[in-house]
């Protein structure tokens, strides 16, 4: 539907309104509602401004000065939801939330023009736009508790559950919170089509699951139901049927009727705030002017359907409330409309002259800001001695015998829980059981169920809890049981976690360290779903830190580094733990203890600090450099010894970090020998070695390069896995071939 049709209808419909007897503006706008005349007048102006921003978006696009035309026309009733909330309640908003945003901006004491300029600068990709700085059109502001959301459908619902969980966790445990009010509630809004997405279902189910078990979860779900997702109709009655879940209170209203929407929103908000349990507010809305500016509705909707939508225009219906209450006249409303239209288009024109991002450096600046110096200073900091003594019940880990990889991670997590009161460890089976491999064993007993706890079996829910806790000021350390399971929920890292700093210029961050048990080579246990060597999808995410420790001492130092980076810089870190090395004790011969390492006392943490992007070198040979990581380190060290016995001088470089790759260390080690063999346990296509080769070539390395990898195959069960996985013998054969 063209914008002129909507504007013409508004003008004609308002002109025919009949004035009623004048009411006191301090009283309800009509009998049976709690919305006062004063509130109605104020909210109408925000609805009007939102509508005109949609008009401006299309006007800007026609001039090739604007870049986004998905508007809020027909959804302006969400102003009532904002009015029912406090401006400090964290909000994760649907992309049709223009009226909500403008209302929230005014609630926070800003002049109306500020909210209008925010939106217009987003439409024109202005570098001065206050949230994304021209990187995307999003609703968000650090001073309004509006957390920006991407356009990935429903991906913000698991995070919204996490925000609500974090609010209540702060209340019950006295944990740190970024939200002002102790009784704050979270709100997230979305469209009717979104409720069918797996991410939405995860959010609803997690909220219901938590409430069913007595967990407080102050969250308001708001579904703005316009009955259609781009061109696909939502079956009548489906939203209500899908919304009714155990523990989630259902409220419904006509979202085109401001008074009805406000009354329902007030009841829903009151329920959530008082009962600390979730509610689902179902607002029936209408979509005007199509899905976006490029959408031709007549291709899939009849003219009768389009006209029926126009007849429900919420802007006209709010105007009718004011006129029928004698608080305004049709003439004044139309005059206000034209005045506001002229004003907003003038501001729109001004924003087209605003500077835009001018370089790749500017664009990428907020992706992953880190301070290596600060991380190096924070990483070695331990809890006070008395706190450590209590946490470890007097048996300090540095006094134990040399440890396995699993034990080292366990002790480091305990030290971190003692040192970071805002930290929590959670995931499937991590509490009483201590994880499938025992890595978190004993942590819940030491630190309590508020710090270490089990979640439901849903990776999206686990990461959503982490996202919500992180953006709320806490330090989450979620566990994903197997690398293969991470792919079920990868968009929670790619689309939500990694982009938040980028789309908010660092105003919002979600610090987290995601522990993932991964890679292959498990003895007596196999199959693709418990042995996965696919990390390409992680390495493709800008700004993501990927740690891949192989040895116990590296694991401790690198985990402390990741926690410090998350705490100080909001870094999103994935900590890949090689399952096959968890309990490995020996390197060359049975009983040699070559894969064990003592736990460093806090007094040595500074000297053993491992910066992000620094490799570790073994040996000083001048003939060959074997570059590797993960399980490849142990295989390469064993192969290097045999090659050395044959007279070849080898050195082994453990990358330790898969993102960012340790480029300086890599090039230095390569140039020392002139011959580089990459031993890569990931796949031949899309594996880590492709990136290593490229980096060497880009850096001008002129020596010889070869690589050995696992095959482009899923990993089968049992001994069949040996046919497709990288082996020690393949490393040796490739080395001999490279050395001639």
Secondary structure, 3 states (H helix, E strand, C coil): CCHHHHHHHHHHHHHCCCCCCCCCCCCECCCCCCCEHHHHHHHHHHHHHHHHHHHHHHHHHHCCCCCCCCCCCCCCCHHHHHHHCCCCCCEECCCCCHHHHHHHHHHCCCCHHHHHHHHHHHHCCECCCCCCCCCCCCCCECCCCEECCCCCCCCHHHHHHHHHHHHHHHHHHCCCCCCCCCCCCEEEEEECHHHHCHHHHHHHHHHHHHHHCCCCCCEEEEEEECCEECCEECCCCHHHHHHCECCEEEEEEECCCHHHHHHHHHHHHHHHHHHCCCEEEEEECCCCCCCCCCCCHHHCCCHHHHHHHHHCCHHHHHHHHHHHCCCCCHHHHHHHHHHHHHHHHHHHHHHCCCCECCCHHHHHCCCCCCCHHHHHHHHCCCCCHHHHHHHCCCCCHHHCCCECHHHHHHHHHHHHHHHCCCEEEEECCCCCCCCCCCCCCCHHHHHCCCCEEECCCCHHHHHHHHHHHHHCCCEEEEEECCHHHHHHHHHHHHHHHHHHCHHHCCCCCCCEEEEEEEECCCCCCCCHHHCECCCHHHHCCCCCEEECCCCHHHHHHHHHHHHHHHHHHCCEEEEEEEHHHCCCCCCCCCCCCCCCECCCCHHHCCCCCCCCCCCEEECCCCCEEEEECCHHHHHHHHHHHHHHHCCCCEEEEECCEEECECHHHHHHHHHHHCEEEEEEEEECCCCHHHHHHHHHHHCCCCCEEEEEEECCCCCCCHHHHHHCCCCHHHHHHHHHHHHC
